[in-house]
Amino acid sequence: MSATALSENRRYEQACDQAIAMCDGNLRSTIKALIMANEYLEGELAELQAAVAAGCVPTLSSHARSSAA
């Protein structure tokens, strides 16, 4: 296994530990929270895809434009 893969695996392990800790060690609550977060993000993605398909392209704020330069 490469160093990058090991580093990524450690990151996922830490994220799992953090999610479980945030749910007071309750694995069922952790899974439920992750499913809910995933559904929310899927909804956000669907909205963005619909906006792009309709020709609505989000504009960058002036702060984002100055940071990109």
CHARMM-style PDB file with segment names, atoms N, HN, CA, C and O in Angstrom:
ATOM      1  N   MET     1       0.854  -1.180   0.000  1.00  0.00      PROA
ATOM      2  CA  MET     1       0.000   0.000   0.000  1.00  0.00      PROA
ATOM      3  C   MET     1       0.895   1.238   0.000  1.00  0.00      PROA
ATOM      4  O   MET     1       1.873   1.301   0.745  1.00  0.00      PROA
ATOM      5  N   SER     2       0.562   2.214  -0.831  1.00  0.00      PROA
ATOM      6  HN  SER     2      -0.232   2.162  -1.437  1.00  0.00      PROA
ATOM      7  CA  SER     2       1.390   3.411  -0.948  1.00  0.00      PROA
ATOM      8  C   SER     2       1.206   4.322   0.264  1.00  0.00      PROA
ATOM      9  O   SER     2       0.246   4.191   1.023  1.00  0.00      PROA
ATOM     10  N   ALA     3       2.144   5.241   0.421  1.00  0.00      PROA
ATOM     11  HN  ALA     3       2.924   5.347  -0.196  1.00  0.00      PROA
ATOM     12  CA  ALA     3       2.069   6.203   1.524  1.00  0.00      PROA
ATOM     13  C   ALA     3       0.812   7.063   1.413  1.00  0.00      PROA
ATOM     14  O   ALA     3       0.199   7.414   2.421  1.00  0.00      PROA
ATOM     15  N   THR     4       0.436   7.399   0.178  1.00  0.00      PROA
ATOM     16  HN  THR     4       0.935   7.115  -0.640  1.00  0.00      PROA
ATOM     17  CA  THR     4      -0.770   8.209  -0.039  1.00  0.00      PROA
ATOM     18  C   THR     4      -2.011   7.448   0.391  1.00  0.00      PROA
ATOM     19  O   THR     4      -2.903   8.013   1.024  1.00  0.00      PROA
ATOM     20  N   ALA     5      -2.072   6.162   0.048  1.00  0.00      PROA
ATOM     21  HN  ALA     5      -1.347   5.703  -0.466  1.00  0.00      PROA
ATOM     22  CA  ALA     5      -3.220   5.345   0.430  1.00  0.00      PROA
ATOM     23  C   ALA     5      -3.296   5.192   1.950  1.00  0.00      PROA
ATOM     24  O   ALA     5      -4.382   5.236   2.528  1.00  0.00      PROA
ATOM     25  N   LEU     6      -2.151   5.013   2.587  1.00  0.00      PROA
ATOM     26  HN  LEU     6      -1.269   4.978   2.117  1.00  0.00      PROA
ATOM     27  CA  LEU     6      -2.134   4.899   4.047  1.00  0.00      PROA
ATOM     28  C   LEU     6      -2.589   6.190   4.709  1.00  0.00      PROA
ATOM     29  O   LEU     6      -3.338   6.163   5.685  1.00  0.00      PROA
ATOM     30  N   SER     7      -2.137   7.319   4.177  1.00  0.00      PROA
ATOM     31  HN  SER     7      -1.529   7.342   3.384  1.00  0.00      PROA
ATOM     32  CA  SER     7      -2.521   8.618   4.713  1.00  0.00      PROA
ATOM     33  C   SER     7      -4.027   8.836   4.548  1.00  0.00      PROA
ATOM     34  O   SER     7      -4.698   9.325   5.457  1.00  0.00      PROA
ATOM     35  N   GLU     8      -4.543   8.468   3.380  1.00  0.00      PROA
ATOM     36  HN  GLU     8      -3.998   8.071   2.641  1.00  0.00      PROA
ATOM     37  CA  GLU     8      -5.972   8.621   3.124  1.00  0.00      PROA
ATOM     38  C   GLU     8      -6.777   7.710   4.048  1.00  0.00      PROA
ATOM     39  O   GLU     8      -7.817   8.117   4.565  1.00  0.00      PROA
ATOM     40  N   ASN     9      -6.305   6.489   4.258  1.00  0.00      PROA
ATOM     41  HN  ASN     9      -5.460   6.158   3.839  1.00  0.00      PROA
ATOM     42  CA  ASN     9      -6.984   5.561   5.152  1.00  0.00      PROA
ATOM     43  C   ASN     9      -7.024   6.121   6.576  1.00  0.00      PROA
ATOM     44  O   ASN     9      -8.051   6.029   7.250  1.00  0.00      PROA
ATOM     45  N   ARG    10      -5.920   6.698   7.032  1.00  0.00      PROA
ATOM     46  HN  ARG    10      -5.086   6.773   6.485  1.00  0.00      PROA
ATOM     47  CA  ARG    10      -5.881   7.309   8.369  1.00  0.00      PROA
ATOM     48  C   ARG    10      -6.885   8.449   8.475  1.00  0.00      PROA
ATOM     49  O   ARG    10      -7.548   8.621   9.497  1.00  0.00      PROA
ATOM     50  N   ARG    11      -6.984   9.221   7.400  1.00  0.00      PROA
ATOM     51  HN  ARG    11      -6.445   9.082   6.570  1.00  0.00      PROA
ATOM     52  CA  ARG    11      -7.936  10.345   7.388  1.00  0.00      PROA
ATOM     53  C   ARG    11      -9.369   9.827   7.527  1.00  0.00      PROA
ATOM     54  O   ARG    11     -10.169  10.401   8.264  1.00  0.00      PROA
ATOM     55  N   TYR    12      -9.690   8.742   6.817  1.00  0.00      PROA
ATOM     56  HN  TYR    12      -9.039   8.275   6.218  1.00  0.00      PROA
ATOM     57  CA  TYR    12     -11.029   8.168   6.917  1.00  0.00      PROA
ATOM     58  C   TYR    12     -11.285   7.571   8.295  1.00  0.00      PROA
ATOM     59  O   TYR    12     -12.388   7.691   8.829  1.00  0.00      PROA
ATOM     60  N   GLU    13     -10.280   6.933   8.871  1.00  0.00      PROA
ATOM     61  HN  GLU    13      -9.384   6.835   8.438  1.00  0.00      PROA
ATOM     62  CA  GLU    13     -10.424   6.379  10.213  1.00  0.00      PROA
ATOM     63  C   GLU    13     -10.693   7.494  11.228  1.00  0.00      PROA
ATOM     64  O   GLU    13     -11.536   7.345  12.112  1.00  0.00      PROA
ATOM     65  N   GLN    14      -9.972   8.607  11.095  1.00  0.00      PROA
ATOM     66  HN  GLN    14      -9.287   8.728  10.376  1.00  0.00      PROA
ATOM     67  CA  GLN    14     -10.181   9.744  11.995  1.00  0.00      PROA
ATOM     68  C   GLN    14     -11.567  10.333  11.802  1.00  0.00      PROA
ATOM     69  O   GLN    14     -12.227  10.703  12.774  1.00  0.00      PROA
ATOM     70  N   ALA    15     -12.015  10.423  10.549  1.00  0.00      PROA
ATOM     71  HN  ALA    15     -11.479  10.122   9.760  1.00  0.00      PROA
ATOM     72  CA  ALA    15     -13.353  10.955  10.280  1.00  0.00      PROA
ATOM     73  C   ALA    15     -14.426  10.051  10.884  1.00  0.00      PROA
ATOM     74  O   ALA    15     -15.416  10.541  11.428  1.00  0.00      PROA
ATOM     75  N   CYS    16     -14.234   8.735  10.791  1.00  0.00      PROA
ATOM     76  HN  CYS    16     -13.430   8.337  10.349  1.00  0.00      PROA
ATOM     77  CA  CYS    16     -15.171   7.784  11.404  1.00  0.00      PROA
ATOM     78  C   CYS    16     -15.203   7.968  12.915  1.00  0.00      PROA
ATOM     79  O   CYS    16     -16.273   8.045  13.517  1.00  0.00      PROA
ATOM     80  N   ASP    17     -14.033   8.037  13.516  1.00  0.00      PROA
ATOM     81  HN  ASP    17     -13.163   7.975  13.026  1.00  0.00      PROA
ATOM     82  CA  ASP    17     -13.951   8.223  14.966  1.00  0.00      PROA
ATOM     83  C   ASP    17     -14.633   9.515  15.393  1.00  0.00      PROA
ATOM     84  O   ASP    17     -15.330   9.552  16.407  1.00  0.00      PROA
ATOM     85  N   GLN    18     -14.428  10.568  14.619  1.00  0.00      PROA
ATOM     86  HN  GLN    18     -13.862  10.538  13.796  1.00  0.00      PROA
ATOM     87  CA  GLN    18     -15.032  11.862  14.950  1.00  0.00      PROA
ATOM     88  C   GLN    18     -16.550  11.804  14.826  1.00  0.00      PROA
ATOM     89  O   GLN    18     -17.263  12.315  15.689  1.00  0.00      PROA
ATOM     90  N   ALA    19     -17.049  11.185  13.757  1.00  0.00      PROA
ATOM     91  HN  ALA    19     -16.470  10.770  13.056  1.00  0.00      PROA
ATOM     92  CA  ALA    19     -18.500  11.080  13.570  1.00  0.00      PROA
ATOM     93  C   ALA    19     -19.134  10.278  14.694  1.00  0.00      PROA
ATOM     94  O   ALA    19     -20.186  10.657  15.209  1.00  0.00      PROA
ATOM     95  N   ILE    20     -18.506   9.175  15.079  1.00  0.00      PROA
ATOM     96  HN  ILE    20     -17.652   8.867  14.661  1.00  0.00      PROA
ATOM     97  CA  ILE    20     -19.022   8.345  16.172  1.00  0.00      PROA
ATOM     98  C   ILE    20     -18.999   9.123  17.481  1.00  0.00      PROA
ATOM     99  O   ILE    20     -19.952   9.057  18.257  1.00  0.00      PROA
ATOM    100  N   ALA    21     -17.925   9.855  17.731  1.00  0.00      PROA
ATOM    101  HN  ALA    21     -17.151   9.909  17.101  1.00  0.00      PROA
ATOM    102  CA  ALA    21     -17.827  10.650  18.963  1.00  0.00      PROA
ATOM    103  C   ALA    21     -18.910  11.727  19.003  1.00  0.00      PROA
ATOM    104  O   ALA    21     -19.472  12.009  20.062  1.00  0.00      PROA
ATOM    105  N   MET    22     -19.198  12.328  17.848  1.00  0.00      PROA
ATOM    106  HN  MET    22     -18.741  12.100  16.988  1.00  0.00      PROA
ATOM    107  CA  MET    22     -20.223  13.374  17.797  1.00  0.00      PROA
ATOM    108  C   MET    22     -21.613  12.817  18.114  1.00  0.00      PROA
ATOM    109  O   MET    22     -22.509  13.555  18.524  1.00  0.00      PROA
ATOM    110  N   CYS    23     -21.778  11.516  17.921  1.00  0.00      PROA
ATOM    111  HN  CYS    23     -21.050  10.916  17.588  1.00  0.00      PROA
ATOM    112  CA  CYS    23     -23.052  10.864  18.235  1.00  0.00      PROA
ATOM    113  C   CYS    23     -22.965  10.069  19.532  1.00  0.00      PROA
ATOM    114  O   CYS    23     -23.705   9.106  19.733  1.00  0.00      PROA
ATOM    115  N   ASP    24     -22.063  10.479  20.399  1.00  0.00      PROA
ATOM    116  HN  ASP    24     -21.462  11.262  20.236  1.00  0.00      PROA
ATOM    117  CA  ASP    24     -21.892   9.867  21.729  1.00  0.00      PROA
ATOM    118  C   ASP    24     -21.669   8.366  21.666  1.00  0.00      PROA
ATOM    119  O   ASP    24     -22.107   7.635  22.555  1.00  0.00      PROA
ATOM    120  N   GLY    25     -20.992   7.902  20.622  1.00  0.00      PROA
ATOM    121  HN  GLY    25     -20.637   8.496  19.901  1.00  0.00      PROA
ATOM    122  CA  GLY    25     -20.665   6.487  20.506  1.00  0.00      PROA
ATOM    123  C   GLY    25     -21.796   5.616  19.986  1.00  0.00      PROA
ATOM    124  O   GLY    25     -21.630   4.402  19.866  1.00  0.00      PROA
ATOM    125  N   ASN    26     -22.932   6.203  19.678  1.00  0.00      PROA
ATOM    126  HN  ASN    26     -23.067   7.189  19.776  1.00  0.00      PROA
ATOM    127  CA  ASN    26     -24.079   5.439  19.196  1.00  0.00      PROA
ATOM    128  C   ASN    26     -23.920   5.223  17.690  1.00  0.00      PROA
ATOM    129  O   ASN    26     -24.055   6.165  16.909  1.00  0.00      PROA
ATOM    130  N   LEU    27     -23.636   3.997  17.289  1.00  0.00      PROA
ATOM    131  HN  LEU    27     -23.526   3.232  17.924  1.00  0.00      PROA
ATOM    132  CA  LEU    27     -23.368   3.709  15.879  1.00  0.00      PROA
ATOM    133  C   LEU    27     -24.600   3.901  15.005  1.00  0.00      PROA
ATOM    134  O   LEU    27     -24.497   4.377  13.874  1.00  0.00      PROA
ATOM    135  N   ARG    28     -25.764   3.531  15.529  1.00  0.00      PROA
ATOM    136  HN  ARG    28     -25.848   3.144  16.447  1.00  0.00      PROA
ATOM    137  CA  ARG    28     -26.993   3.711  14.742  1.00  0.00      PROA
ATOM    138  C   ARG    28     -27.239   5.199  14.471  1.00  0.00      PROA
ATOM    139  O   ARG    28     -27.600   5.573  13.355  1.00  0.00      PROA
ATOM    140  N   SER    29     -27.047   6.034  15.473  1.00  0.00      PROA
ATOM    141  HN  SER    29     -26.753   5.729  16.379  1.00  0.00      PROA
ATOM    142  CA  SER    29     -27.224   7.481  15.296  1.00  0.00      PROA
ATOM    143  C   SER    29     -26.190   8.031  14.325  1.00  0.00      PROA
ATOM    144  O   SER    29     -26.486   8.930  13.538  1.00  0.00      PROA
ATOM    145  N   THR    30     -24.979   7.491  14.380  1.00  0.00      PROA
ATOM    146  HN  THR    30     -24.739   6.761  15.019  1.00  0.00      PROA
ATOM    147  CA  THR    30     -23.925   7.933  13.466  1.00  0.00      PROA
ATOM    148  C   THR    30     -24.301   7.623  12.026  1.00  0.00      PROA
ATOM    149  O   THR    30     -24.184   8.478  11.149  1.00  0.00      PROA
ATOM    150  N   ILE    31     -24.753   6.399  11.787  1.00  0.00      PROA
ATOM    151  HN  ILE    31     -24.849   5.704  12.501  1.00  0.00      PROA
ATOM    152  CA  ILE    31     -25.152   6.012  10.429  1.00  0.00      PROA
ATOM    153  C   ILE    31     -26.321   6.873   9.962  1.00  0.00      PROA
ATOM    154  O   ILE    31     -26.338   7.326   8.818  1.00  0.00      PROA
ATOM    155  N   LYS    32     -27.297   7.101  10.837  1.00  0.00      PROA
ATOM    156  HN  LYS    32     -27.283   6.733  11.767  1.00  0.00      PROA
ATOM    157  CA  LYS    32     -28.459   7.928  10.483  1.00  0.00      PROA
ATOM    158  C   LYS    32     -28.018   9.346  10.115  1.00  0.00      PROA
ATOM    159  O   LYS    32     -28.490   9.909   9.128  1.00  0.00      PROA
ATOM    160  N   ALA    33     -27.119   9.916  10.904  1.00  0.00      PROA
ATOM    161  HN  ALA    33     -26.735   9.458  11.706  1.00  0.00      PROA
ATOM    162  CA  ALA    33     -26.637  11.270  10.628  1.00  0.00      PROA
ATOM    163  C   ALA    33     -25.898  11.329   9.290  1.00  0.00      PROA
ATOM    164  O   ALA    33     -26.052  12.291   8.538  1.00  0.00      PROA
ATOM    165  N   LEU    34     -25.101  10.308   8.994  1.00  0.00      PROA
ATOM    166  HN  LEU    34     -24.976   9.526   9.604  1.00  0.00      PROA
ATOM    167  CA  LEU    34     -24.362  10.285   7.729  1.00  0.00      PROA
ATOM    168  C   LEU    34     -25.308  10.126   6.543  1.00  0.00      PROA
ATOM    169  O   LEU    34     -25.095  10.742   5.499  1.00  0.00      PROA
ATOM    170  N   ILE    35     -26.343   9.312   6.689  1.00  0.00      PROA
ATOM    171  HN  ILE    35     -26.516   8.811   7.537  1.00  0.00      PROA
ATOM    172  CA  ILE    35     -27.338   9.158   5.621  1.00  0.00      PROA
ATOM    173  C   ILE    35     -28.057  10.484   5.391  1.00  0.00      PROA
ATOM    174  O   ILE    35     -28.270  10.889   4.248  1.00  0.00      PROA
ATOM    175  N   MET    36     -28.425  11.151   6.469  1.00  0.00      PROA
ATOM    176  HN  MET    36     -28.252  10.822   7.397  1.00  0.00      PROA
ATOM    177  CA  MET    36     -29.115  12.437   6.343  1.00  0.00      PROA
ATOM    178  C   MET    36     -28.218  13.474   5.670  1.00  0.00      PROA
ATOM    179  O   MET    36     -28.677  14.232   4.816  1.00  0.00      PROA
ATOM    180  N   ALA    37     -26.958  13.509   6.045  1.00  0.00      PROA
ATOM    181  HN  ALA    37     -26.585  12.893   6.739  1.00  0.00      PROA
ATOM    182  CA  ALA    37     -26.021  14.456   5.434  1.00  0.00      PROA
ATOM    183  C   ALA    37     -25.859  14.147   3.952  1.00  0.00      PROA
ATOM    184  O   ALA    37     -25.817  15.058   3.126  1.00  0.00      PROA
ATOM    185  N   ASN    38     -25.770  12.876   3.616  1.00  0.00      PROA
ATOM    186  HN  ASN    38     -25.804  12.136   4.287  1.00  0.00      PROA
ATOM    187  CA  ASN    38     -25.619  12.479   2.225  1.00  0.00      PROA
ATOM    188  C   ASN    38     -26.850  12.879   1.410  1.00  0.00      PROA
ATOM    189  O   ASN    38     -26.715  13.385   0.295  1.00  0.00      PROA
ATOM    190  N   GLU    39     -28.042  12.659   1.953  1.00  0.00      PROA
ATOM    191  HN  GLU    39     -28.152  12.248   2.858  1.00  0.00      PROA
ATOM    192  CA  GLU    39     -29.277  13.045   1.254  1.00  0.00      PROA
ATOM    193  C   GLU    39     -29.324  14.554   1.038  1.00  0.00      PROA
ATOM    194  O   GLU    39     -29.736  15.021  -0.024  1.00  0.00      PROA
ATOM    195  N   TYR    40     -28.905  15.307   2.039  1.00  0.00      PROA
ATOM    196  HN  TYR    40     -28.570  14.927   2.902  1.00  0.00      PROA
ATOM    197  CA  TYR    40     -28.875  16.766   1.906  1.00  0.00      PROA
ATOM    198  C   TYR    40     -27.933  17.174   0.770  1.00  0.00      PROA
ATOM    199  O   TYR    40     -28.289  17.997  -0.074  1.00  0.00      PROA
ATOM    200  N   LEU    41     -26.734  16.594   0.755  1.00  0.00      PROA
ATOM    201  HN  LEU    41     -26.445  15.926   1.441  1.00  0.00      PROA
ATOM    202  CA  LEU    41     -25.765  16.931  -0.292  1.00  0.00      PROA
ATOM    203  C   LEU    41     -26.247  16.502  -1.672  1.00  0.00      PROA
ATOM    204  O   LEU    41     -26.004  17.198  -2.657  1.00  0.00      PROA
ATOM    205  N   GLU    42     -26.929  15.359  -1.750  1.00  0.00      PROA
ATOM    206  HN  GLU    42     -27.126  14.793  -0.949  1.00  0.00      PROA
ATOM    207  CA  GLU    42     -27.498  14.930  -3.032  1.00  0.00      PROA
ATOM    208  C   GLU    42     -28.535  15.932  -3.527  1.00  0.00      PROA
ATOM    209  O   GLU    42     -28.608  16.216  -4.722  1.00  0.00      PROA
ATOM    210  N   GLY    43     -29.337  16.468  -2.608  1.00  0.00      PROA
ATOM    211  HN  GLY    43     -29.278  16.237  -1.637  1.00  0.00      PROA
ATOM    212  CA  GLY    43     -30.324  17.483  -2.970  1.00  0.00      PROA
ATOM    213  C   GLY    43     -29.660  18.762  -3.459  1.00  0.00      PROA
ATOM    214  O   GLY    43     -30.095  19.356  -4.445  1.00  0.00      PROA
ATOM    215  N   GLU    44     -28.609  19.181  -2.772  1.00  0.00      PROA
ATOM    216  HN  GLU    44     -28.256  18.698  -1.970  1.00  0.00      PROA
ATOM    217  CA  GLU    44     -27.865  20.368  -3.195  1.00  0.00      PROA
ATOM    218  C   GLU    44     -27.264  20.167  -4.583  1.00  0.00      PROA
ATOM    219  O   GLU    44     -27.310  21.067  -5.422  1.00  0.00      PROA
ATOM    220  N   LEU    45     -26.707  18.995  -4.818  1.00  0.00      PROA
ATOM    221  HN  LEU    45     -26.670  18.264  -4.136  1.00  0.00      PROA
ATOM    222  CA  LEU    45     -26.109  18.685  -6.118  1.00  0.00      PROA
ATOM    223  C   LEU    45     -27.170  18.701  -7.214  1.00  0.00      PROA
ATOM    224  O   LEU    45     -26.932  19.228  -8.301  1.00  0.00      PROA
ATOM    225  N   ALA    46     -28.336  18.129  -6.934  1.00  0.00      PROA
ATOM    226  HN  ALA    46     -28.529  17.701  -6.051  1.00  0.00      PROA
ATOM    227  CA  ALA    46     -29.418  18.118  -7.921  1.00  0.00      PROA
ATOM    228  C   ALA    46     -29.860  19.546  -8.262  1.00  0.00      PROA
ATOM    229  O   ALA    46     -30.125  19.858  -9.423  1.00  0.00      PROA
ATOM    230  N   GLU    47     -29.936  20.405  -7.247  1.00  0.00      PROA
ATOM    231  HN  GLU    47     -29.721  20.151  -6.304  1.00  0.00      PROA
ATOM    232  CA  GLU    47     -30.305  21.800  -7.491  1.00  0.00      PROA
ATOM    233  C   GLU    47     -29.263  22.505  -8.356  1.00  0.00      PROA
ATOM    234  O   GLU    47     -29.614  23.237  -9.282  1.00  0.00      PROA
ATOM    235  N   LEU    48     -27.997  22.288  -8.058  1.00  0.00      PROA
ATOM    236  HN  LEU    48     -27.712  21.693  -7.306  1.00  0.00      PROA
ATOM    237  CA  LEU    48     -26.936  22.907  -8.854  1.00  0.00      PROA
ATOM    238  C   LEU    48     -26.935  22.392 -10.284  1.00  0.00      PROA
ATOM    239  O   LEU    48     -26.751  23.164 -11.225  1.00  0.00      PROA
ATOM    240  N   GLN    49     -27.142  21.083 -10.453  1.00  0.00      PROA
ATOM    241  HN  GLN    49     -27.292  20.455  -9.688  1.00  0.00      PROA
ATOM    242  CA  GLN    49     -27.190  20.518 -11.796  1.00  0.00      PROA
ATOM    243  C   GLN    49     -28.362  21.090 -12.577  1.00  0.00      PROA
ATOM    244  O   GLN    49     -28.227  21.379 -13.766  1.00  0.00      PROA
ATOM    245  N   ALA    50     -29.503  21.255 -11.933  1.00  0.00      PROA
ATOM    246  HN  ALA    50     -29.613  21.020 -10.968  1.00  0.00      PROA
ATOM    247  CA  ALA    50     -30.670  21.833 -12.596  1.00  0.00      PROA
ATOM    248  C   ALA    50     -30.405  23.282 -12.987  1.00  0.00      PROA
ATOM    249  O   ALA    50     -30.784  23.712 -14.077  1.00  0.00      PROA
ATOM    250  N   ALA    51     -29.758  24.034 -12.106  1.00  0.00      PROA
ATOM    251  HN  ALA    51     -29.450  23.686 -11.220  1.00  0.00      PROA
ATOM    252  CA  ALA    51     -29.452  25.430 -12.400  1.00  0.00      PROA
ATOM    253  C   ALA    51     -28.488  25.534 -13.578  1.00  0.00      PROA
ATOM    254  O   ALA    51     -28.662  26.389 -14.447  1.00  0.00      PROA
ATOM    255  N   VAL    52     -27.483  24.680 -13.612  1.00  0.00      PROA
ATOM    256  HN  VAL    52     -27.341  23.986 -12.906  1.00  0.00      PROA
ATOM    257  CA  VAL    52     -26.524  24.702 -14.714  1.00  0.00      PROA
ATOM    258  C   VAL    52     -27.221  24.308 -16.017  1.00  0.00      PROA
ATOM    259  O   VAL    52     -26.983  24.918 -17.060  1.00  0.00      PROA
ATOM    260  N   ALA    53     -28.078  23.291 -15.958  1.00  0.00      PROA
ATOM    261  HN  ALA    53     -28.271  22.795 -15.112  1.00  0.00      PROA
ATOM    262  CA  ALA    53     -28.805  22.847 -17.146  1.00  0.00      PROA
ATOM    263  C   ALA    53     -29.724  23.952 -17.675  1.00  0.00      PROA
ATOM    264  O   ALA    53     -29.961  24.042 -18.880  1.00  0.00      PROA
ATOM    265  N   ALA    54     -30.239  24.789 -16.776  1.00  0.00      PROA
ATOM    266  HN  ALA    54     -30.047  24.716 -15.797  1.00  0.00      PROA
ATOM    267  CA  ALA    54     -31.115  25.886 -17.170  1.00  0.00      PROA
ATOM    268  C   ALA    54     -30.334  27.112 -17.608  1.00  0.00      PROA
ATOM    269  O   ALA    54     -30.923  28.125 -17.986  1.00  0.00      PROA
ATOM    270  N   GLY    55     -29.012  27.024 -17.560  1.00  0.00      PROA
ATOM    271  HN  GLY    55     -28.534  26.201 -17.253  1.00  0.00      PROA
ATOM    272  CA  GLY    55     -28.181  28.140 -17.994  1.00  0.00      PROA
ATOM    273  C   GLY    55     -27.848  29.127 -16.907  1.00  0.00      PROA
ATOM    274  O   GLY    55     -27.263  30.175 -17.182  1.00  0.00      PROA
ATOM    275  N   CYS    56     -28.204  28.820 -15.689  1.00  0.00      PROA
ATOM    276  HN  CYS    56     -28.679  27.969 -15.466  1.00  0.00      PROA
ATOM    277  CA  CYS    56     -27.882  29.706 -14.573  1.00  0.00      PROA
ATOM    278  C   CYS    56     -26.518  29.306 -14.028  1.00  0.00      PROA
ATOM    279  O   CYS    56     -26.355  28.225 -13.462  1.00  0.00      PROA
ATOM    280  N   VAL    57     -25.556  30.175 -14.203  1.00  0.00      PROA
ATOM    281  HN  VAL    57     -25.687  31.053 -14.663  1.00  0.00      PROA
ATOM    282  CA  VAL    57     -24.209  29.891 -13.722  1.00  0.00      PROA
ATOM    283  C   VAL    57     -23.953  30.796 -12.533  1.00  0.00      PROA
ATOM    284  O   VAL    57     -24.054  32.017 -12.653  1.00  0.00      PROA
ATOM    285  N   PRO    58     -23.623  30.219 -11.387  1.00  0.00      PROA
ATOM    286  CA  PRO    58     -23.360  31.066 -10.217  1.00  0.00      PROA
ATOM    287  C   PRO    58     -22.182  31.996 -10.473  1.00  0.00      PROA
ATOM    288  O   PRO    58     -21.179  31.599 -11.066  1.00  0.00      PROA
ATOM    289  N   THR    59     -22.316  33.223 -10.023  1.00  0.00      PROA
ATOM    290  HN  THR    59     -23.131  33.545  -9.542  1.00  0.00      PROA
ATOM    291  CA  THR    59     -21.225  34.177 -10.189  1.00  0.00      PROA
ATOM    292  C   THR    59     -20.348  34.151  -8.952  1.00  0.00      PROA
ATOM    293  O   THR    59     -20.814  33.867  -7.849  1.00  0.00      PROA
ATOM    294  N   LEU    60     -19.097  34.445  -9.144  1.00  0.00      PROA
ATOM    295  HN  LEU    60     -18.718  34.675 -10.041  1.00  0.00      PROA
ATOM    296  CA  LEU    60     -18.172  34.519  -8.025  1.00  0.00      PROA
ATOM    297  C   LEU    60     -18.366  35.845  -7.304  1.00  0.00      PROA
ATOM    298  O   LEU    60     -18.589  36.878  -7.934  1.00  0.00      PROA
ATOM    299  N   SER    61     -18.279  35.809  -5.995  1.00  0.00      PROA
ATOM    300  HN  SER    61     -18.098  34.970  -5.483  1.00  0.00      PROA
ATOM    301  CA  SER    61     -18.342  37.053  -5.247  1.00  0.00      PROA
ATOM    302  C   SER    61     -17.066  37.838  -5.502  1.00  0.00      PROA
ATOM    303  O   SER    61     -16.084  37.276  -5.988  1.00  0.00      PROA
ATOM    304  N   SER    62     -17.061  39.110  -5.187  1.00  0.00      PROA
ATOM    305  HN  SER    62     -17.858  39.567  -4.792  1.00  0.00      PROA
ATOM    306  CA  SER    62     -15.870  39.918  -5.418  1.00  0.00      PROA
ATOM    307  C   SER    62     -14.697  39.391  -4.605  1.00  0.00      PROA
ATOM    308  O   SER    62     -13.552  39.468  -5.052  1.00  0.00      PROA
ATOM    309  N   HSD    63     -14.963  38.858  -3.420  1.00  0.00      PROA
ATOM    310  HN  HSD    63     -15.893  38.795  -3.057  1.00  0.00      PROA
ATOM    311  CA  HSD    63     -13.905  38.284  -2.584  1.00  0.00      PROA
ATOM    312  C   HSD    63     -13.302  37.047  -3.273  1.00  0.00      PROA
ATOM    313  O   HSD    63     -12.082  36.887  -3.313  1.00  0.00      PROA
ATOM    314  N   ALA    64     -14.155  36.188  -3.805  1.00  0.00      PROA
ATOM    315  HN  ALA    64     -15.146  36.318  -3.773  1.00  0.00      PROA
ATOM    316  CA  ALA    64     -13.681  34.967  -4.460  1.00  0.00      PROA
ATOM    317  C   ALA    64     -12.869  35.322  -5.714  1.00  0.00      PROA
ATOM    318  O   ALA    64     -11.860  34.679  -6.005  1.00  0.00      PROA
ATOM    319  N   ARG    65     -13.312  36.350  -6.457  1.00  0.00      PROA
ATOM    320  HN  ARG    65     -14.132  36.873  -6.221  1.00  0.00      PROA
ATOM    321  CA  ARG    65     -12.588  36.761  -7.667  1.00  0.00      PROA
ATOM    322  C   ARG    65     -11.205  37.271  -7.304  1.00  0.00      PROA
ATOM    323  O   ARG    65     -10.230  36.949  -7.982  1.00  0.00      PROA
ATOM    324  N   SER    66     -11.105  38.071  -6.235  1.00  0.00      PROA
ATOM    325  HN  SER    66     -11.898  38.333  -5.684  1.00  0.00      PROA
ATOM    326  CA  SER    66      -9.801  38.622  -5.866  1.00  0.00      PROA
ATOM    327  C   SER    66      -8.877  37.534  -5.324  1.00  0.00      PROA
ATOM    328  O   SER    66      -7.658  37.632  -5.465  1.00  0.00      PROA
ATOM    329  N   SER    67      -9.447  36.496  -4.704  1.00  0.00      PROA
ATOM    330  HN  SER    67     -10.438  36.417  -4.589  1.00  0.00      PROA
ATOM    331  CA  SER    67      -8.642  35.391  -4.186  1.00  0.00      PROA
ATOM    332  C   SER    67      -8.133  34.507  -5.319  1.00  0.00      PROA
ATOM    333  O   SER    67      -7.061  33.910  -5.213  1.00  0.00      PROA
ATOM    334  N   ALA    68      -8.908  34.423  -6.409  1.00  0.00      PROA
ATOM    335  HN  ALA    68      -9.778  34.907  -6.495  1.00  0.00      PROA
ATOM    336  CA  ALA    68      -8.542  33.535  -7.516  1.00  0.00      PROA
ATOM    337  C   ALA    68      -7.391  34.100  -8.332  1.00  0.00      PROA
ATOM    338  O   ALA    68      -6.690  33.350  -9.011  1.00  0.00      PROA
ATOM    339  N   ALA    69      -7.193  35.363  -8.279  1.00  0.00      PROA
ATOM    340  HN  ALA    69      -7.762  35.972  -7.727  1.00  0.00      PROA
ATOM    341  CA  ALA    69      -6.142  35.994  -9.098  1.00  0.00      PROA
ATOM    342  C   ALA    69      -4.762  35.805  -8.573  1.00  0.00      PROA
ATOM    343  OT1 ALA    69      -3.801  36.287  -9.173  1.00  0.00      PROA
TER     344      ALA     69
END
